[in-house]
Amino acid sequence: MSLYDKHILPKFIDLACGTKPISYQRKKVVPEASGRVLEIGIGPGLNLPYYDVNKVDMVFGLEPSAEMRKLAAKRVSQVPFNVEFIDLPGEEIPLDDNSVDTVLLTYTLCTIPDALSALKQMKRVLKPGGKLLFCEHGAAPDKSVRKWQARINPVWKPIAGGCNLNRKIPQLLEQGGFHIQTMETAYIPGTPKIAAYNYWGQATG
């Protein structure tokens, strides 16, 4: 791991993913989580303040970065429910089949190297009747923006911790075995347009 990845990137992500527009997006989906929750890429814990404490029993926070888990520690100490970190990437989820009620994905699918394998793991651990909540950025509908996403992605990806600008979120979810029940899309303000097109909603396995 480079010095940039260890010391600078975690703080950059904490700031960049904690802006007001992105926080507003989190508020739209996180409160819908209930029961035993698996949060993929919990990072610095930016979602924790938005969980409905009356609905959540506990949260498994999948996060392979020790630096991110350290940043999350303060936020974890401020919530009344148990948060159990899992020190593994999204492709490796050490939970039993049909063992969680909610899977939460926020601004994470863009960075997982093998997104399809990770989604299949999420589907495996999700109980029948459970829900996957998602809020992700990805490929824009406008051809001109997509061109810039494709041009900039090779440079952006190593700087932004493996983030891909142009993943097709609905197609990935469906290929991973999920059925989208509700979905909204929009460019969110306060973000460069190449990274601003958001998809958010709910899916079932």
WOCORUR-V365295 format. One record per helix or strand. SS is the DSSP state (~ for helix, > for strand). FROM is the first residue (numbers start at 1). TO is the last residue. If there is no record, write none. Layout:
# WOCORUR-V365295
{{SS,FROM,TO} {SS,FROM,TO}}
This chain:
# WOCORUR-V365295
{{~,3,16} {~,20,32} {>,35,40} {~,48,50} {>,56,62} {~,66,76} {>,82,86} {>,100,106} {~,115,125} {>,126,137} {~,143,159} {~,169,175} {>,179,187} {~,193,195} {>,197,204}}
